[in-house]
């Protein structure tokens, strides 16, 4: 069996394009299925070339500071953010690898956007909805035959979970941890309510 060894520099986990820009979780996307050779700077350049307005990119790492295959990108405008979310997937091709990565909204803990009473753990990424739902409001809103096919995204304690069926039994999990670029990681953690 062949094994590929990919060296990783700790500084490759974060890239700040605009140091004075506030990191806004509502303009941040989760990027999943990243190749281990892709660092934060490369991710920032790719997303900036495709969608424009990238201010920050981060690669999620494990407790040993090694990449786990997911990350996040923050934009300076809602237009760039929505273009990235609408893409849903991006094919990255270079001389060393070719990989299709998923792009989803970065999810926060939020109240249901409909009833405003309960936690909204379900997020509908379809542009017809594009909001948080509690279970009751999800089922009520998505009983309509025209949007019944929508699939919820769910945030769990460790990152992002995409519920692929109505029973939520197929999960993709990404982790969010602080990285060595202390000021940026601290700001990101405070902004997004994350703790490594």
N, C-alpha and C positions, 0 to 999 in steps of 0.2 A: 504494500500500500504506500502510495506517495504522500508525503507531507510537505506542505509549503510553510516555510518560516518567513514571517513578515516582521522586520524590525519596526519598533514604534518609539518615536521620540516623545517625551511627555509634553513638550511644547506644541506638538501637532494636534492637540485636542481642542484648542480654541484659536479662533482668528477674529480679530476686531478690525473691521474696515473703517469704521467711523467711531473713534473713541469717545466723542462727546455726545453721541446719540443715545437716548434712553431706549432700553430694551423693552419693547411692548409685547406682552404675551398674545395680544389680539392681532399682532402682525407677525407671528411666529409659526412656522410649520415644523412638524415632526417629519423626519426623513428616515425611512426604514429600509432594511436590506442593503446597507452600504457595504462595499468591498473593503476589506481590511487594509488595502494599500491607499485608500483615499483619506487624506488628512483634512482638517478643518479649512485650511487655506484653499485647497483644491475644491472643496465643496462650495465655499463662498464664491470662488471665481465662476464655477459652473452655473450656479443659481443666479449670479449677477448677470452673466452673459445671456441666460435664458429669460429672466424675468425682471432684471434691473433692481436697484435700490437695496442691495444686501448691506446690512450694517454689522452683522455678527453671524458666525457659524461655529457650532460646537459639535464635537464627536463624543458620544456617551462612552464611558469606560467602566470597567469592573473595579473591584477593590484593589486590584494590582495595577490599575491605570492603563489597562490594555483595552482597545476598542471592542465594543460588543455588537457592532453592526447597525447602530442607529445614531441619530443626531438631530440637530435642530438648526434652523436658519431663521434669522429675524430680518425683516425688511423695514424700510423707512416710510413706506406708503401702503395704504390699503389696496391700491391698484396692483402693485407687484405681488402682494400677499395673495390676492384673489386669483391672479394669473397662475401662481404656483399651485394653489389648492385646486383650481379647475383642471390643471394638467393631470393630477392624481398619480401619474407615474412618469418617470423620466428615464430615458435610456442613456447611460453613460458609457461611451466607447473611447478607449485610448489604446496606446500600444501595449500596455501591460495587462489590461482586463476590459471586459465588456459586462455591464451589469444594469439591470432594470431595477430602479429604486422606487419605493412608494412615497408619496407626499400627502400628508394629511394635516388638518389644522392641529395646532398644539392645544391640548385641552387643559382647562383649569377646573378646580372645584367651583361649581356654579349652581345657582338656583334654577329651577325649571323656568324657561322663558315664557311658558304659557300660563301656569297657575301662580308662579312666583311665591309658592308656599313650601314646596319640598325641594330637596337636593335634586339636581338634574344630571344624573350620571350618564344619560344617553345623549349623544350629539349626532344630529343628522347633517352629514356633510353635503347632501344634495342641495344645490343652490336654491331649489324651490322652498326648502325649509331653513337650513343653515342656522340651527339654534339648539339649545339644550332642552331636554325633556326629562320629567320624572317618568316612572314606568307607566302610571295611569295615563298621563297626557300623551306619551309615545303611542300606546295602544289605541287611544281615542283618535289621535290625529292620523295615525297610519292604518286605520281600518278602512280608510278611503281607498278604493281600488286603484286610483291613479297614482298613489304614492306608497302603496303597500310593499312595493319592491325595494324601498329604501332600506339600507342597512345601517344600524347605529354604530358609532364609534364610542368606546368607553374608556375613561381614564381610570387606572387603578393606582395603588400606592407606588408602584415601581415605574410607572410611565404610561404608555398608551396601549390600550387593548382594542382591537377591532372585533366586534361581535359579528360573526359572519352568518349566523343563523338566529332565529328567534329565541333559541335556547342559550345563546351565547357560549357555545362550547368549543370554539376554535379561536385561539388567541395568538396574537403577535405581541410580544412584550418588549418594551424598550426601557432602559434605566437612565435616570438622570443623576449624575454625580458631579461634585465639584472637582475641578481640575487645577493644575498648578498655577495658572494665571490668576493669582489670588484676588486681585481687585475685581476683575471681570467676573470670575466665578462667584464671588461673593455678591456682586450686584445682580447677576443672573438668578442666583438662589433666592435673594430677597425679593426680586421682582416677581418671580414665578412661584414663590413659596416652597422652594425645594431645599432639602437638607441632605448632604452626602453622608 
